[in-house]
Amino acid sequence: MNHQRRDALKAGGGLGVLGLLATVGLIRPETAHAAWNEQAFGAKSLDAAFEVLGAGKPAVSDDVVLNTPDIAENGAVVPVGVVSKLPGTEYVAIMIEKNPYMLAASFTIPEGTQAEVQTRVKMGQTSDVYALVKADGKFYMAKKEVKVTLGGCGG
């Protein structure tokens, strides 16, 4: 058992867990930064984001389940969950069409892991939310409109 990791996680308070792990040498900053896909997160349109991610024109699939509220009372904290029932799921992305930047979150799914992710995102206005899933080298998606009653990104 790695007690050093456990102690680092317990002490994470003010410094933040990632900063503390980097401080004690368990992760290096360049390793954490390597997961950042700057082009994908900077994409300003759905087609541009799909292109950067190599998705082309993903197929709509009932095996990709997007869990969001129909109406978000506060656009600053909108819960979004994605479940992929597709075998061999290796990647999940959450995109929000009318946000300043399309890609809100991306997750690499290790082999043998249940493909289910949840997060909270900011939405500036009512928009379509997309779940993009890569499974066995092919891309699939699901889409749902979320109505925002109080702004998150812009006010």
Phi and psi in radians as a Rosetta constraint file:
Dihedral C 1 N 2 CA 2 C 2 CIRCULARHARMONIC -1.619 0.35
Dihedral N 2 CA 2 C 2 N 3 CIRCULARHARMONIC 1.631 0.35
Dihedral C 2 N 3 CA 3 C 3 CIRCULARHARMONIC -1.220 0.35
Dihedral N 3 CA 3 C 3 N 4 CIRCULARHARMONIC -0.502 0.35
Dihedral C 3 N 4 CA 4 C 4 CIRCULARHARMONIC -1.092 0.35
Dihedral N 4 CA 4 C 4 N 5 CIRCULARHARMONIC -0.738 0.35
Dihedral C 4 N 5 CA 5 C 5 CIRCULARHARMONIC -1.122 0.35
Dihedral N 5 CA 5 C 5 N 6 CIRCULARHARMONIC -0.790 0.35
Dihedral C 5 N 6 CA 6 C 6 CIRCULARHARMONIC -1.064 0.35
Dihedral N 6 CA 6 C 6 N 7 CIRCULARHARMONIC -0.776 0.35
Dihedral C 6 N 7 CA 7 C 7 CIRCULARHARMONIC -1.103 0.35
Dihedral N 7 CA 7 C 7 N 8 CIRCULARHARMONIC -0.666 0.35
Dihedral C 7 N 8 CA 8 C 8 CIRCULARHARMONIC -1.133 0.35
Dihedral N 8 CA 8 C 8 N 9 CIRCULARHARMONIC -0.717 0.35
Dihedral C 8 N 9 CA 9 C 9 CIRCULARHARMONIC -1.165 0.35
Dihedral N 9 CA 9 C 9 N 10 CIRCULARHARMONIC -0.675 0.35
Dihedral C 9 N 10 CA 10 C 10 CIRCULARHARMONIC -1.126 0.35
Dihedral N 10 CA 10 C 10 N 11 CIRCULARHARMONIC -0.680 0.35
Dihedral C 10 N 11 CA 11 C 11 CIRCULARHARMONIC -1.494 0.35
Dihedral N 11 CA 11 C 11 N 12 CIRCULARHARMONIC 0.093 0.35
Dihedral C 11 N 12 CA 12 C 12 CIRCULARHARMONIC -1.055 0.35
Dihedral N 12 CA 12 C 12 N 13 CIRCULARHARMONIC -0.228 0.35
Dihedral C 12 N 13 CA 13 C 13 CIRCULARHARMONIC -0.404 0.35
Dihedral N 13 CA 13 C 13 N 14 CIRCULARHARMONIC -1.697 0.35
Dihedral C 13 N 14 CA 14 C 14 CIRCULARHARMONIC -1.288 0.35
Dihedral N 14 CA 14 C 14 N 15 CIRCULARHARMONIC -0.548 0.35
Dihedral C 14 N 15 CA 15 C 15 CIRCULARHARMONIC -1.372 0.35
Dihedral N 15 CA 15 C 15 N 16 CIRCULARHARMONIC -0.442 0.35
Dihedral C 15 N 16 CA 16 C 16 CIRCULARHARMONIC 1.581 0.35
Dihedral N 16 CA 16 C 16 N 17 CIRCULARHARMONIC 2.454 0.35
Dihedral C 16 N 17 CA 17 C 17 CIRCULARHARMONIC -1.080 0.35
Dihedral N 17 CA 17 C 17 N 18 CIRCULARHARMONIC -0.812 0.35
Dihedral C 17 N 18 CA 18 C 18 CIRCULARHARMONIC -1.127 0.35
Dihedral N 18 CA 18 C 18 N 19 CIRCULARHARMONIC -0.723 0.35
Dihedral C 18 N 19 CA 19 C 19 CIRCULARHARMONIC -1.085 0.35
Dihedral N 19 CA 19 C 19 N 20 CIRCULARHARMONIC -0.730 0.35
Dihedral C 19 N 20 CA 20 C 20 CIRCULARHARMONIC -1.171 0.35
Dihedral N 20 CA 20 C 20 N 21 CIRCULARHARMONIC -0.750 0.35
Dihedral C 20 N 21 CA 21 C 21 CIRCULARHARMONIC -1.086 0.35
Dihedral N 21 CA 21 C 21 N 22 CIRCULARHARMONIC -0.661 0.35
Dihedral C 21 N 22 CA 22 C 22 CIRCULARHARMONIC -1.173 0.35
Dihedral N 22 CA 22 C 22 N 23 CIRCULARHARMONIC -0.676 0.35
Dihedral C 22 N 23 CA 23 C 23 CIRCULARHARMONIC -1.086 0.35
Dihedral N 23 CA 23 C 23 N 24 CIRCULARHARMONIC -0.751 0.35
Dihedral C 23 N 24 CA 24 C 24 CIRCULARHARMONIC -1.476 0.35
Dihedral N 24 CA 24 C 24 N 25 CIRCULARHARMONIC 0.017 0.35
Dihedral C 24 N 25 CA 25 C 25 CIRCULARHARMONIC 1.493 0.35
Dihedral N 25 CA 25 C 25 N 26 CIRCULARHARMONIC 0.197 0.35
Dihedral C 25 N 26 CA 26 C 26 CIRCULARHARMONIC -1.332 0.35
Dihedral N 26 CA 26 C 26 N 27 CIRCULARHARMONIC -0.523 0.35
Dihedral C 26 N 27 CA 27 C 27 CIRCULARHARMONIC -2.347 0.35
Dihedral N 27 CA 27 C 27 N 28 CIRCULARHARMONIC 2.663 0.35
Dihedral C 27 N 28 CA 28 C 28 CIRCULARHARMONIC -1.814 0.35
Dihedral N 28 CA 28 C 28 N 29 CIRCULARHARMONIC 2.510 0.35
Dihedral C 28 N 29 CA 29 C 29 CIRCULARHARMONIC -0.957 0.35
Dihedral N 29 CA 29 C 29 N 30 CIRCULARHARMONIC -0.660 0.35
Dihedral C 29 N 30 CA 30 C 30 CIRCULARHARMONIC -1.183 0.35
Dihedral N 30 CA 30 C 30 N 31 CIRCULARHARMONIC -0.471 0.35
Dihedral C 30 N 31 CA 31 C 31 CIRCULARHARMONIC -1.206 0.35
Dihedral N 31 CA 31 C 31 N 32 CIRCULARHARMONIC -0.795 0.35
Dihedral C 31 N 32 CA 32 C 32 CIRCULARHARMONIC -1.144 0.35
Dihedral N 32 CA 32 C 32 N 33 CIRCULARHARMONIC -0.649 0.35
Dihedral C 32 N 33 CA 33 C 33 CIRCULARHARMONIC -1.274 0.35
Dihedral N 33 CA 33 C 33 N 34 CIRCULARHARMONIC -0.397 0.35
Dihedral C 33 N 34 CA 34 C 34 CIRCULARHARMONIC -1.113 0.35
Dihedral N 34 CA 34 C 34 N 35 CIRCULARHARMONIC -0.425 0.35
Dihedral C 34 N 35 CA 35 C 35 CIRCULARHARMONIC -1.345 0.35
Dihedral N 35 CA 35 C 35 N 36 CIRCULARHARMONIC -0.232 0.35
Dihedral C 35 N 36 CA 36 C 36 CIRCULARHARMONIC -1.329 0.35
Dihedral N 36 CA 36 C 36 N 37 CIRCULARHARMONIC 2.110 0.35
Dihedral C 36 N 37 CA 37 C 37 CIRCULARHARMONIC -1.786 0.35
Dihedral N 37 CA 37 C 37 N 38 CIRCULARHARMONIC 1.572 0.35
Dihedral C 37 N 38 CA 38 C 38 CIRCULARHARMONIC -1.042 0.35
Dihedral N 38 CA 38 C 38 N 39 CIRCULARHARMONIC -0.702 0.35
Dihedral C 38 N 39 CA 39 C 39 CIRCULARHARMONIC -1.135 0.35
Dihedral N 39 CA 39 C 39 N 40 CIRCULARHARMONIC -0.735 0.35
Dihedral C 39 N 40 CA 40 C 40 CIRCULARHARMONIC -1.166 0.35
Dihedral N 40 CA 40 C 40 N 41 CIRCULARHARMONIC -0.783 0.35
Dihedral C 40 N 41 CA 41 C 41 CIRCULARHARMONIC -1.242 0.35
Dihedral N 41 CA 41 C 41 N 42 CIRCULARHARMONIC -0.349 0.35
Dihedral C 41 N 42 CA 42 C 42 CIRCULARHARMONIC -1.595 0.35
Dihedral N 42 CA 42 C 42 N 43 CIRCULARHARMONIC -0.088 0.35
Dihedral C 42 N 43 CA 43 C 43 CIRCULARHARMONIC -1.064 0.35
Dihedral N 43 CA 43 C 43 N 44 CIRCULARHARMONIC 2.364 0.35
Dihedral C 43 N 44 CA 44 C 44 CIRCULARHARMONIC -1.772 0.35
Dihedral N 44 CA 44 C 44 N 45 CIRCULARHARMONIC -0.063 0.35
Dihedral C 44 N 45 CA 45 C 45 CIRCULARHARMONIC -2.463 0.35
Dihedral N 45 CA 45 C 45 N 46 CIRCULARHARMONIC 2.802 0.35
Dihedral C 45 N 46 CA 46 C 46 CIRCULARHARMONIC -1.082 0.35
Dihedral N 46 CA 46 C 46 N 47 CIRCULARHARMONIC -0.807 0.35
Dihedral C 46 N 47 CA 47 C 47 CIRCULARHARMONIC -1.094 0.35
Dihedral N 47 CA 47 C 47 N 48 CIRCULARHARMONIC -0.688 0.35
Dihedral C 47 N 48 CA 48 C 48 CIRCULARHARMONIC -1.136 0.35
Dihedral N 48 CA 48 C 48 N 49 CIRCULARHARMONIC -0.720 0.35
Dihedral C 48 N 49 CA 49 C 49 CIRCULARHARMONIC -1.124 0.35
Dihedral N 49 CA 49 C 49 N 50 CIRCULARHARMONIC -0.780 0.35
Dihedral C 49 N 50 CA 50 C 50 CIRCULARHARMONIC -1.039 0.35
Dihedral N 50 CA 50 C 50 N 51 CIRCULARHARMONIC -0.727 0.35
Dihedral C 50 N 51 CA 51 C 51 CIRCULARHARMONIC -1.112 0.35
Dihedral N 51 CA 51 C 51 N 52 CIRCULARHARMONIC -0.828 0.35
Dihedral C 51 N 52 CA 52 C 52 CIRCULARHARMONIC -1.079 0.35
Dihedral N 52 CA 52 C 52 N 53 CIRCULARHARMONIC -0.656 0.35
Dihedral C 52 N 53 CA 53 C 53 CIRCULARHARMONIC -1.414 0.35
Dihedral N 53 CA 53 C 53 N 54 CIRCULARHARMONIC -0.125 0.35
Dihedral C 53 N 54 CA 54 C 54 CIRCULARHARMONIC 1.373 0.35
Dihedral N 54 CA 54 C 54 N 55 CIRCULARHARMONIC 0.370 0.35
Dihedral C 54 N 55 CA 55 C 55 CIRCULARHARMONIC -1.483 0.35
Dihedral N 55 CA 55 C 55 N 56 CIRCULARHARMONIC -0.317 0.35
Dihedral C 55 N 56 CA 56 C 56 CIRCULARHARMONIC 1.037 0.35
Dihedral N 56 CA 56 C 56 N 57 CIRCULARHARMONIC -2.157 0.35
Dihedral C 56 N 57 CA 57 C 57 CIRCULARHARMONIC -2.002 0.35
Dihedral N 57 CA 57 C 57 N 58 CIRCULARHARMONIC 1.634 0.35
Dihedral C 57 N 58 CA 58 C 58 CIRCULARHARMONIC -1.158 0.35
Dihedral N 58 CA 58 C 58 N 59 CIRCULARHARMONIC 2.581 0.35
Dihedral C 58 N 59 CA 59 C 59 CIRCULARHARMONIC -1.399 0.35
Dihedral N 59 CA 59 C 59 N 60 CIRCULARHARMONIC 2.471 0.35
Dihedral C 59 N 60 CA 60 C 60 CIRCULARHARMONIC -1.291 0.35
Dihedral N 60 CA 60 C 60 N 61 CIRCULARHARMONIC 2.328 0.35
Dihedral C 60 N 61 CA 61 C 61 CIRCULARHARMONIC -2.365 0.35
Dihedral N 61 CA 61 C 61 N 62 CIRCULARHARMONIC 2.370 0.35
Dihedral C 61 N 62 CA 62 C 62 CIRCULARHARMONIC -1.267 0.35
Dihedral N 62 CA 62 C 62 N 63 CIRCULARHARMONIC -0.225 0.35
Dihedral C 62 N 63 CA 63 C 63 CIRCULARHARMONIC -1.452 0.35
Dihedral N 63 CA 63 C 63 N 64 CIRCULARHARMONIC -0.056 0.35
Dihedral C 63 N 64 CA 64 C 64 CIRCULARHARMONIC -1.866 0.35
Dihedral N 64 CA 64 C 64 N 65 CIRCULARHARMONIC 2.014 0.35
Dihedral C 64 N 65 CA 65 C 65 CIRCULARHARMONIC -1.906 0.35
Dihedral N 65 CA 65 C 65 N 66 CIRCULARHARMONIC 2.145 0.35
Dihedral C 65 N 66 CA 66 C 66 CIRCULARHARMONIC -1.834 0.35
Dihedral N 66 CA 66 C 66 N 67 CIRCULARHARMONIC 2.048 0.35
Dihedral C 66 N 67 CA 67 C 67 CIRCULARHARMONIC -1.827 0.35
Dihedral N 67 CA 67 C 67 N 68 CIRCULARHARMONIC 1.845 0.35
Dihedral C 67 N 68 CA 68 C 68 CIRCULARHARMONIC -2.465 0.35
Dihedral N 68 CA 68 C 68 N 69 CIRCULARHARMONIC 2.775 0.35
Dihedral C 68 N 69 CA 69 C 69 CIRCULARHARMONIC -1.269 0.35
Dihedral N 69 CA 69 C 69 N 70 CIRCULARHARMONIC 2.675 0.35
Dihedral C 69 N 70 CA 70 C 70 CIRCULARHARMONIC -1.218 0.35
Dihedral N 70 CA 70 C 70 N 71 CIRCULARHARMONIC -0.661 0.35
Dihedral C 70 N 71 CA 71 C 71 CIRCULARHARMONIC -2.226 0.35
Dihedral N 71 CA 71 C 71 N 72 CIRCULARHARMONIC 2.187 0.35
Dihedral C 71 N 72 CA 72 C 72 CIRCULARHARMONIC -1.752 0.35
Dihedral N 72 CA 72 C 72 N 73 CIRCULARHARMONIC 2.044 0.35
Dihedral C 72 N 73 CA 73 C 73 CIRCULARHARMONIC -1.255 0.35
Dihedral N 73 CA 73 C 73 N 74 CIRCULARHARMONIC -0.412 0.35
Dihedral C 73 N 74 CA 74 C 74 CIRCULARHARMONIC -2.389 0.35
Dihedral N 74 CA 74 C 74 N 75 CIRCULARHARMONIC 1.941 0.35
Dihedral C 74 N 75 CA 75 C 75 CIRCULARHARMONIC -1.159 0.35
Dihedral N 75 CA 75 C 75 N 76 CIRCULARHARMONIC -0.211 0.35
Dihedral C 75 N 76 CA 76 C 76 CIRCULARHARMONIC -1.324 0.35
Dihedral N 76 CA 76 C 76 N 77 CIRCULARHARMONIC -0.395 0.35
Dihedral C 76 N 77 CA 77 C 77 CIRCULARHARMONIC -2.476 0.35
Dihedral N 77 CA 77 C 77 N 78 CIRCULARHARMONIC 1.416 0.35
Dihedral C 77 N 78 CA 78 C 78 CIRCULARHARMONIC -1.763 0.35
Dihedral N 78 CA 78 C 78 N 79 CIRCULARHARMONIC 2.053 0.35
Dihedral C 78 N 79 CA 79 C 79 CIRCULARHARMONIC -1.278 0.35
Dihedral N 79 CA 79 C 79 N 80 CIRCULARHARMONIC 2.328 0.35
Dihedral C 79 N 80 CA 80 C 80 CIRCULARHARMONIC -2.351 0.35
Dihedral N 80 CA 80 C 80 N 81 CIRCULARHARMONIC 2.282 0.35
Dihedral C 80 N 81 CA 81 C 81 CIRCULARHARMONIC -2.256 0.35
Dihedral N 81 CA 81 C 81 N 82 CIRCULARHARMONIC 2.580 0.35
Dihedral C 81 N 82 CA 82 C 82 CIRCULARHARMONIC -2.306 0.35
Dihedral N 82 CA 82 C 82 N 83 CIRCULARHARMONIC 2.294 0.35
Dihedral C 82 N 83 CA 83 C 83 CIRCULARHARMONIC -2.144 0.35
Dihedral N 83 CA 83 C 83 N 84 CIRCULARHARMONIC 2.226 0.35
Dihedral C 83 N 84 CA 84 C 84 CIRCULARHARMONIC -1.891 0.35
Dihedral N 84 CA 84 C 84 N 85 CIRCULARHARMONIC 2.146 0.35
Dihedral C 84 N 85 CA 85 C 85 CIRCULARHARMONIC -1.651 0.35
Dihedral N 85 CA 85 C 85 N 86 CIRCULARHARMONIC 0.086 0.35
Dihedral C 85 N 86 CA 86 C 86 CIRCULARHARMONIC -1.381 0.35
Dihedral N 86 CA 86 C 86 N 87 CIRCULARHARMONIC 2.301 0.35
Dihedral C 86 N 87 CA 87 C 87 CIRCULARHARMONIC -1.179 0.35
Dihedral N 87 CA 87 C 87 N 88 CIRCULARHARMONIC 2.527 0.35
Dihedral C 87 N 88 CA 88 C 88 CIRCULARHARMONIC 1.324 0.35
Dihedral N 88 CA 88 C 88 N 89 CIRCULARHARMONIC 0.448 0.35
Dihedral C 88 N 89 CA 89 C 89 CIRCULARHARMONIC -1.150 0.35
Dihedral N 89 CA 89 C 89 N 90 CIRCULARHARMONIC 2.250 0.35
Dihedral C 89 N 90 CA 90 C 90 CIRCULARHARMONIC -2.127 0.35
Dihedral N 90 CA 90 C 90 N 91 CIRCULARHARMONIC -0.230 0.35
Dihedral C 90 N 91 CA 91 C 91 CIRCULARHARMONIC -2.704 0.35
Dihedral N 91 CA 91 C 91 N 92 CIRCULARHARMONIC 2.462 0.35
Dihedral C 91 N 92 CA 92 C 92 CIRCULARHARMONIC -2.360 0.35
Dihedral N 92 CA 92 C 92 N 93 CIRCULARHARMONIC 2.337 0.35
Dihedral C 92 N 93 CA 93 C 93 CIRCULARHARMONIC -2.282 0.35
Dihedral N 93 CA 93 C 93 N 94 CIRCULARHARMONIC 2.558 0.35
Dihedral C 93 N 94 CA 94 C 94 CIRCULARHARMONIC -2.021 0.35
Dihedral N 94 CA 94 C 94 N 95 CIRCULARHARMONIC 2.207 0.35
Dihedral C 94 N 95 CA 95 C 95 CIRCULARHARMONIC -2.190 0.35
Dihedral N 95 CA 95 C 95 N 96 CIRCULARHARMONIC 2.520 0.35
Dihedral C 95 N 96 CA 96 C 96 CIRCULARHARMONIC -2.183 0.35
Dihedral N 96 CA 96 C 96 N 97 CIRCULARHARMONIC 1.994 0.35
Dihedral C 96 N 97 CA 97 C 97 CIRCULARHARMONIC -1.021 0.35
Dihedral N 97 CA 97 C 97 N 98 CIRCULARHARMONIC -0.773 0.35
Dihedral C 97 N 98 CA 98 C 98 CIRCULARHARMONIC -1.702 0.35
Dihedral N 98 CA 98 C 98 N 99 CIRCULARHARMONIC 0.188 0.35
Dihedral C 98 N 99 CA 99 C 99 CIRCULARHARMONIC -1.371 0.35
Dihedral N 99 CA 99 C 99 N 100 CIRCULARHARMONIC 2.757 0.35
Dihedral C 99 N 100 CA 100 C 100 CIRCULARHARMONIC -0.991 0.35
Dihedral N 100 CA 100 C 100 N 101 CIRCULARHARMONIC -0.637 0.35
Dihedral C 100 N 101 CA 101 C 101 CIRCULARHARMONIC -2.128 0.35
Dihedral N 101 CA 101 C 101 N 102 CIRCULARHARMONIC 2.233 0.35
Dihedral C 101 N 102 CA 102 C 102 CIRCULARHARMONIC -1.104 0.35
Dihedral N 102 CA 102 C 102 N 103 CIRCULARHARMONIC -0.873 0.35
Dihedral C 102 N 103 CA 103 C 103 CIRCULARHARMONIC -1.367 0.35
Dihedral N 103 CA 103 C 103 N 104 CIRCULARHARMONIC 2.015 0.35
Dihedral C 103 N 104 CA 104 C 104 CIRCULARHARMONIC -1.625 0.35
Dihedral N 104 CA 104 C 104 N 105 CIRCULARHARMONIC -0.595 0.35
Dihedral C 104 N 105 CA 105 C 105 CIRCULARHARMONIC -2.794 0.35
Dihedral N 105 CA 105 C 105 N 106 CIRCULARHARMONIC 2.615 0.35
Dihedral C 105 N 106 CA 106 C 106 CIRCULARHARMONIC -2.463 0.35
Dihedral N 106 CA 106 C 106 N 107 CIRCULARHARMONIC 2.551 0.35
Dihedral C 106 N 107 CA 107 C 107 CIRCULARHARMONIC -2.379 0.35
Dihedral N 107 CA 107 C 107 N 108 CIRCULARHARMONIC 2.309 0.35
Dihedral C 107 N 108 CA 108 C 108 CIRCULARHARMONIC -1.641 0.35
Dihedral N 108 CA 108 C 108 N 109 CIRCULARHARMONIC 2.218 0.35
Dihedral C 108 N 109 CA 109 C 109 CIRCULARHARMONIC -1.790 0.35
Dihedral N 109 CA 109 C 109 N 110 CIRCULARHARMONIC 2.004 0.35
Dihedral C 109 N 110 CA 110 C 110 CIRCULARHARMONIC -1.131 0.35
Dihedral N 110 CA 110 C 110 N 111 CIRCULARHARMONIC 2.619 0.35
Dihedral C 110 N 111 CA 111 C 111 CIRCULARHARMONIC -1.013 0.35
Dihedral N 111 CA 111 C 111 N 112 CIRCULARHARMONIC 2.380 0.35
Dihedral C 111 N 112 CA 112 C 112 CIRCULARHARMONIC 1.485 0.35
Dihedral N 112 CA 112 C 112 N 113 CIRCULARHARMONIC 0.043 0.35
Dihedral C 112 N 113 CA 113 C 113 CIRCULARHARMONIC -1.689 0.35
Dihedral N 113 CA 113 C 113 N 114 CIRCULARHARMONIC 2.489 0.35
Dihedral C 113 N 114 CA 114 C 114 CIRCULARHARMONIC -1.168 0.35
Dihedral N 114 CA 114 C 114 N 115 CIRCULARHARMONIC 2.213 0.35
Dihedral C 114 N 115 CA 115 C 115 CIRCULARHARMONIC -1.471 0.35
Dihedral N 115 CA 115 C 115 N 116 CIRCULARHARMONIC 1.402 0.35
Dihedral C 115 N 116 CA 116 C 116 CIRCULARHARMONIC -2.464 0.35
Dihedral N 116 CA 116 C 116 N 117 CIRCULARHARMONIC 2.111 0.35
Dihedral C 116 N 117 CA 117 C 117 CIRCULARHARMONIC -2.241 0.35
Dihedral N 117 CA 117 C 117 N 118 CIRCULARHARMONIC 2.656 0.35
Dihedral C 117 N 118 CA 118 C 118 CIRCULARHARMONIC -2.493 0.35
Dihedral N 118 CA 118 C 118 N 119 CIRCULARHARMONIC 2.502 0.35
Dihedral C 118 N 119 CA 119 C 119 CIRCULARHARMONIC -2.756 0.35
Dihedral N 119 CA 119 C 119 N 120 CIRCULARHARMONIC -3.136 0.35
Dihedral C 119 N 120 CA 120 C 120 CIRCULARHARMONIC -2.140 0.35
Dihedral N 120 CA 120 C 120 N 121 CIRCULARHARMONIC 2.416 0.35
Dihedral C 120 N 121 CA 121 C 121 CIRCULARHARMONIC -2.212 0.35
Dihedral N 121 CA 121 C 121 N 122 CIRCULARHARMONIC 2.836 0.35
Dihedral C 121 N 122 CA 122 C 122 CIRCULARHARMONIC -1.692 0.35
Dihedral N 122 CA 122 C 122 N 123 CIRCULARHARMONIC 2.436 0.35
Dihedral C 122 N 123 CA 123 C 123 CIRCULARHARMONIC -2.299 0.35
Dihedral N 123 CA 123 C 123 N 124 CIRCULARHARMONIC 2.213 0.35
Dihedral C 123 N 124 CA 124 C 124 CIRCULARHARMONIC -1.392 0.35
Dihedral N 124 CA 124 C 124 N 125 CIRCULARHARMONIC -0.393 0.35
Dihedral C 124 N 125 CA 125 C 125 CIRCULARHARMONIC -2.847 0.35
Dihedral N 125 CA 125 C 125 N 126 CIRCULARHARMONIC 3.004 0.35
Dihedral C 125 N 126 CA 126 C 126 CIRCULARHARMONIC -0.983 0.35
Dihedral N 126 CA 126 C 126 N 127 CIRCULARHARMONIC 2.338 0.35
Dihedral C 126 N 127 CA 127 C 127 CIRCULARHARMONIC -2.798 0.35
Dihedral N 127 CA 127 C 127 N 128 CIRCULARHARMONIC 2.818 0.35
Dihedral C 127 N 128 CA 128 C 128 CIRCULARHARMONIC -1.387 0.35
Dihedral N 128 CA 128 C 128 N 129 CIRCULARHARMONIC 2.378 0.35
Dihedral C 128 N 129 CA 129 C 129 CIRCULARHARMONIC -1.915 0.35
Dihedral N 129 CA 129 C 129 N 130 CIRCULARHARMONIC 2.350 0.35
Dihedral C 129 N 130 CA 130 C 130 CIRCULARHARMONIC -2.035 0.35
Dihedral N 130 CA 130 C 130 N 131 CIRCULARHARMONIC 2.461 0.35
Dihedral C 130 N 131 CA 131 C 131 CIRCULARHARMONIC -1.933 0.35
Dihedral N 131 CA 131 C 131 N 132 CIRCULARHARMONIC 2.124 0.35
Dihedral C 131 N 132 CA 132 C 132 CIRCULARHARMONIC -1.940 0.35
Dihedral N 132 CA 132 C 132 N 133 CIRCULARHARMONIC 2.228 0.35
Dihedral C 132 N 133 CA 133 C 133 CIRCULARHARMONIC -2.220 0.35
Dihedral N 133 CA 133 C 133 N 134 CIRCULARHARMONIC 2.345 0.35
Dihedral C 133 N 134 CA 134 C 134 CIRCULARHARMONIC -1.878 0.35
Dihedral N 134 CA 134 C 134 N 135 CIRCULARHARMONIC 2.108 0.35
Dihedral C 134 N 135 CA 135 C 135 CIRCULARHARMONIC -2.359 0.35
Dihedral N 135 CA 135 C 135 N 136 CIRCULARHARMONIC 2.236 0.35
Dihedral C 135 N 136 CA 136 C 136 CIRCULARHARMONIC 0.884 0.35
Dihedral N 136 CA 136 C 136 N 137 CIRCULARHARMONIC 0.684 0.35
Dihedral C 136 N 137 CA 137 C 137 CIRCULARHARMONIC 1.428 0.35
Dihedral N 137 CA 137 C 137 N 138 CIRCULARHARMONIC -0.027 0.35
Dihedral C 137 N 138 CA 138 C 138 CIRCULARHARMONIC -2.011 0.35
Dihedral N 138 CA 138 C 138 N 139 CIRCULARHARMONIC 2.667 0.35
Dihedral C 138 N 139 CA 139 C 139 CIRCULARHARMONIC -1.828 0.35
Dihedral N 139 CA 139 C 139 N 140 CIRCULARHARMONIC 2.446 0.35
Dihedral C 139 N 140 CA 140 C 140 CIRCULARHARMONIC -2.353 0.35
Dihedral N 140 CA 140 C 140 N 141 CIRCULARHARMONIC 2.799 0.35
Dihedral C 140 N 141 CA 141 C 141 CIRCULARHARMONIC -2.595 0.35
Dihedral N 141 CA 141 C 141 N 142 CIRCULARHARMONIC 2.869 0.35
Dihedral C 141 N 142 CA 142 C 142 CIRCULARHARMONIC -2.397 0.35
Dihedral N 142 CA 142 C 142 N 143 CIRCULARHARMONIC 2.692 0.35
Dihedral C 142 N 143 CA 143 C 143 CIRCULARHARMONIC -2.423 0.35
Dihedral N 143 CA 143 C 143 N 144 CIRCULARHARMONIC 2.518 0.35
Dihedral C 143 N 144 CA 144 C 144 CIRCULARHARMONIC -2.655 0.35
Dihedral N 144 CA 144 C 144 N 145 CIRCULARHARMONIC 2.415 0.35
Dihedral C 144 N 145 CA 145 C 145 CIRCULARHARMONIC -1.465 0.35
Dihedral N 145 CA 145 C 145 N 146 CIRCULARHARMONIC 2.335 0.35
Dihedral C 145 N 146 CA 146 C 146 CIRCULARHARMONIC -2.064 0.35
Dihedral N 146 CA 146 C 146 N 147 CIRCULARHARMONIC 2.156 0.35
Dihedral C 146 N 147 CA 147 C 147 CIRCULARHARMONIC -1.562 0.35
Dihedral N 147 CA 147 C 147 N 148 CIRCULARHARMONIC 2.239 0.35
Dihedral C 147 N 148 CA 148 C 148 CIRCULARHARMONIC -1.855 0.35
Dihedral N 148 CA 148 C 148 N 149 CIRCULARHARMONIC 2.204 0.35
Dihedral C 148 N 149 CA 149 C 149 CIRCULARHARMONIC -1.709 0.35
Dihedral N 149 CA 149 C 149 N 150 CIRCULARHARMONIC -0.367 0.35
Dihedral C 149 N 150 CA 150 C 150 CIRCULARHARMONIC -2.357 0.35
Dihedral N 150 CA 150 C 150 N 151 CIRCULARHARMONIC 2.169 0.35
Dihedral C 150 N 151 CA 151 C 151 CIRCULARHARMONIC -1.036 0.35
Dihedral N 151 CA 151 C 151 N 152 CIRCULARHARMONIC 2.628 0.35
Dihedral C 151 N 152 CA 152 C 152 CIRCULARHARMONIC -2.114 0.35
Dihedral N 152 CA 152 C 152 N 153 CIRCULARHARMONIC -0.937 0.35
Dihedral C 152 N 153 CA 153 C 153 CIRCULARHARMONIC -1.379 0.35
Dihedral N 153 CA 153 C 153 N 154 CIRCULARHARMONIC -0.638 0.35
Dihedral C 153 N 154 CA 154 C 154 CIRCULARHARMONIC -1.884 0.35
Dihedral N 154 CA 154 C 154 N 155 CIRCULARHARMONIC -0.061 0.35
